[in-house]
Amino acid sequence: MKKFEVNLFLIVIVMVLFFSCKTEKDNPVAECENEEFFCEFDSRNFEMGFSTWPYASTIASVENTYDFIGENGDIYSEHIDSNIPWNAWINDLSLPAEFTNDIASRASKKLTNTKLTVSVSLLNSSRSDLAFDYDGSIPNYTALNDKEIEDAYFQHLQYIAEQLNPDYLLLAIEVNELLKNAPEKWEAYKILMAKIRPRIQEEFPTLQISESITLHNFYQPDVPNPDGFIEEIANYANTMDLVTISFYPFFKGLKSEQDFKRAFDFLHEKIKKPIAIAETSHLAEDLSVESLNLFIAGNESEQNDYLKTLFTQAQIHDYEYIIWWAHRDFDALWETFPEEVKDLGRIWRDTGLLDEDGRGRRSYETWESVLNPL
């Protein structure tokens, strides 16, 4: 071989080795032992945390829940899906102590150096009408956008925002369920929110606001005209600056990574605005509710597959944040539920990243690996 050919050959070999080493150095997977989950990403694009739902009806469980959230996330959620003191707001009366004590308690436990998202429900638990007052009544109204309703609910949101000072405020929870369950109220609801939204924004100009939508009943709506329903919800959601999602895949029998990904692909096709996951979870154990004739198989591996899919989609599509509903199975809390709501509570009971005894599941290991990568 001629000398210049040998030199050229050596140059090529050196270049191949150089770029090979550079690629390996620049590739996070190559630096990760056993190419662990999420190692292909060199940073995390989204924040992650939990709701403050406790696992037992004790002061210690509440304190432990806040401690766990502070140690295992950078955002958390106060979920206020309960009564609204309509009569007090409408008639300028003293607020019920049950309401003010609840908000004050949450404010007193506010975590430092952790972002806060607050979800407030305008609607009842069946998402078919206004939430009940503390005496079980709802205001008389002609339409949801009655001025009396608008002013009362604005005051309600204003009070909560002033007391809790959140980074994000959801003005209503799972609003597409209203279109599904009481479609005759939908247009008035949209008018109501169109009036409340700018009032809140003017009062709290730095606050990010939204209204949450259930992905399970957006992706696979059980309605007479699903295409029309999907189009309407997509159009409405895309009027928001941030689209917040509630998603429980097992509600629709979604079980595999492919199932989960198809649901997220649908979401990204329909939604053109930034996305956050306001609440989500997946079964880690079998769910059986005889009175509802309901049985859904669940296990730790499937839960972990969902969490991995969720994290990957959040990273690729730059979600704002992810809130996992309950950090720990709440069997002890569930035992204290009145009999008439025990069957409903059982649906979410076994979806924690920790089991009822506080032992971490495979999904907790996945959570930690993404929150605090090696």
TAWOGI-V464731 format. One record per residue. N is the residue number from 1. BURIAL is 1 if it has 16 or more other C-alpha atoms within 10 Angstrom, else 0. Layout:
n=N burial=BURIAL
n=N burial=BURIAL
This chain:
n=1 burial=0
n=2 burial=0
n=3 burial=0
n=4 burial=0
n=5 burial=0
n=6 burial=0
n=7 burial=0
n=8 burial=0
n=9 burial=0
n=10 burial=0
n=11 burial=0
n=12 burial=0
n=13 burial=0
n=14 burial=0
n=15 burial=0
n=16 burial=0
n=17 burial=0
n=18 burial=0
n=19 burial=0
n=20 burial=0
n=21 burial=0
n=22 burial=0
n=23 burial=0
n=24 burial=0
n=25 burial=0
n=26 burial=0
n=27 burial=0
n=28 burial=1
n=29 burial=1
n=30 burial=0
n=31 burial=0
n=32 burial=0
n=33 burial=0
n=34 burial=0
n=35 burial=0
n=36 burial=0
n=37 burial=1
n=38 burial=1
n=39 burial=1
n=40 burial=0
n=41 burial=0
n=42 burial=0
n=43 burial=0
n=44 burial=1
n=45 burial=1
n=46 burial=1
n=47 burial=1
n=48 burial=1
n=49 burial=1
n=50 burial=1
n=51 burial=1
n=52 burial=1
n=53 burial=1
n=54 burial=1
n=55 burial=1
n=56 burial=1
n=57 burial=0
n=58 burial=0
n=59 burial=0
n=60 burial=0
n=61 burial=1
n=62 burial=1
n=63 burial=0
n=64 burial=0
n=65 burial=1
n=66 burial=1
n=67 burial=0
n=68 burial=1
n=69 burial=1
n=70 burial=1
n=71 burial=0
n=72 burial=1
n=73 burial=1
n=74 burial=1
n=75 burial=1
n=76 burial=1
n=77 burial=1
n=78 burial=1
n=79 burial=1
n=80 burial=1
n=81 burial=1
n=82 burial=1
n=83 burial=1
n=84 burial=1
n=85 burial=1
n=86 burial=1
n=87 burial=1
n=88 burial=0
n=89 burial=1
n=90 burial=1
n=91 burial=0
n=92 burial=0
n=93 burial=0
n=94 burial=0
n=95 burial=0
n=96 burial=0
n=97 burial=0
n=98 burial=0
n=99 burial=0
n=100 burial=0
n=101 burial=0
n=102 burial=0
n=103 burial=1
n=104 burial=0
n=105 burial=0
n=106 burial=0
n=107 burial=1
n=108 burial=0
n=109 burial=0
n=110 burial=1
n=111 burial=1
n=112 burial=0
n=113 burial=0
n=114 burial=1
n=115 burial=1
n=116 burial=1
n=117 burial=1
n=118 burial=1
n=119 burial=1
n=120 burial=1
n=121 burial=1
n=122 burial=1
n=123 burial=1
n=124 burial=1
n=125 burial=0
n=126 burial=0
n=127 burial=1
n=128 burial=1
n=129 burial=1
n=130 burial=1
n=131 burial=1
n=132 burial=1
n=133 burial=1
n=134 burial=1
n=135 burial=0
n=136 burial=0
n=137 burial=0
n=138 burial=1
n=139 burial=0
n=140 burial=0
n=141 burial=0
n=142 burial=0
n=143 burial=1
n=144 burial=1
n=145 burial=1
n=146 burial=0
n=147 burial=0
n=148 burial=1
n=149 burial=1
n=150 burial=1
n=151 burial=1
n=152 burial=1
n=153 burial=1
n=154 burial=1
n=155 burial=1
n=156 burial=1
n=157 burial=1
n=158 burial=0
n=159 burial=0
n=160 burial=1
n=161 burial=1
n=162 burial=0
n=163 burial=0
n=164 burial=1
n=165 burial=1
n=166 burial=1
n=167 burial=1
n=168 burial=1
n=169 burial=1
n=170 burial=1
n=171 burial=1
n=172 burial=1
n=173 burial=1
n=174 burial=1
n=175 burial=1
n=176 burial=1
n=177 burial=1
n=178 burial=1
n=179 burial=1
n=180 burial=1
n=181 burial=0
n=182 burial=0
n=183 burial=0
n=184 burial=0
n=185 burial=1
n=186 burial=1
n=187 burial=0
n=188 burial=1
n=189 burial=1
n=190 burial=0
n=191 burial=0
n=192 burial=1
n=193 burial=1
n=194 burial=0
n=195 burial=0
n=196 burial=1
n=197 burial=1
n=198 burial=0
n=199 burial=0
n=200 burial=1
n=201 burial=0
n=202 burial=0
n=203 burial=0
n=204 burial=0
n=205 burial=0
n=206 burial=0
n=207 burial=1
n=208 burial=1
n=209 burial=1
n=210 burial=1
n=211 burial=1
n=212 burial=1
n=213 burial=1
n=214 burial=1
n=215 burial=1
n=216 burial=1
n=217 burial=1
n=218 burial=1
n=219 burial=1
n=220 burial=0
n=221 burial=1
n=222 burial=0
n=223 burial=0
n=224 burial=0
n=225 burial=0
n=226 burial=1
n=227 burial=0
n=228 burial=0
n=229 burial=1
n=230 burial=1
n=231 burial=0
n=232 burial=0
n=233 burial=1
n=234 burial=1
n=235 burial=0
n=236 burial=0
n=237 burial=1
n=238 burial=0
n=239 burial=0
n=240 burial=1
n=241 burial=0
n=242 burial=1
n=243 burial=1
n=244 burial=1
n=245 burial=1
n=246 burial=1
n=247 burial=1
n=248 burial=1
n=249 burial=1
n=250 burial=1
n=251 burial=0
n=252 burial=0
n=253 burial=0
n=254 burial=1
n=255 burial=1
n=256 burial=0
n=257 burial=1
n=258 burial=0
n=259 burial=0
n=260 burial=1
n=261 burial=1
n=262 burial=0
n=263 burial=1
n=264 burial=1
n=265 burial=0
n=266 burial=0
n=267 burial=1
n=268 burial=0
n=269 burial=0
n=270 burial=1
n=271 burial=1
n=272 burial=1
n=273 burial=0
n=274 burial=1
n=275 burial=1
n=276 burial=1
n=277 burial=1
n=278 burial=1
n=279 burial=1
n=280 burial=1
n=281 burial=1
n=282 burial=1
n=283 burial=1
n=284 burial=1
n=285 burial=1
n=286 burial=0
n=287 burial=1
n=288 burial=0
n=289 burial=0
n=290 burial=0
n=291 burial=0
n=292 burial=0
n=293 burial=0
n=294 burial=0
n=295 burial=0
n=296 burial=0
n=297 burial=0
n=298 burial=1
n=299 burial=0
n=300 burial=1
n=301 burial=0
n=302 burial=1
n=303 burial=1
n=304 burial=1
n=305 burial=1
n=306 burial=1
n=307 burial=1
n=308 burial=1
n=309 burial=1
n=310 burial=1
n=311 burial=1
n=312 burial=1
n=313 burial=1
n=314 burial=1
n=315 burial=1
n=316 burial=0
n=317 burial=0
n=318 burial=0
n=319 burial=1
n=320 burial=1
n=321 burial=1
n=322 burial=1
n=323 burial=1
n=324 burial=1
n=325 burial=1
n=326 burial=1
n=327 burial=1
n=328 burial=1
n=329 burial=1
n=330 burial=1
n=331 burial=1
n=332 burial=1
n=333 burial=1
n=334 burial=1
n=335 burial=0
n=336 burial=0
n=337 burial=0
n=338 burial=0
n=339 burial=0
n=340 burial=0
n=341 burial=0
n=342 burial=0
n=343 burial=1
n=344 burial=0
n=345 burial=1
n=346 burial=1
n=347 burial=1
n=348 burial=1
n=349 burial=1
n=350 burial=1
n=351 burial=1
n=352 burial=1
n=353 burial=1
n=354 burial=1
n=355 burial=1
n=356 burial=1
n=357 burial=0
n=358 burial=0
n=359 burial=0
n=360 burial=0
n=361 burial=1
n=362 burial=1
n=363 burial=1
n=364 burial=1
n=365 burial=0
n=366 burial=1
n=367 burial=1
n=368 burial=0
n=369 burial=0
n=370 burial=1
n=371 burial=1
n=372 burial=0
n=373 burial=1
n=374 burial=0
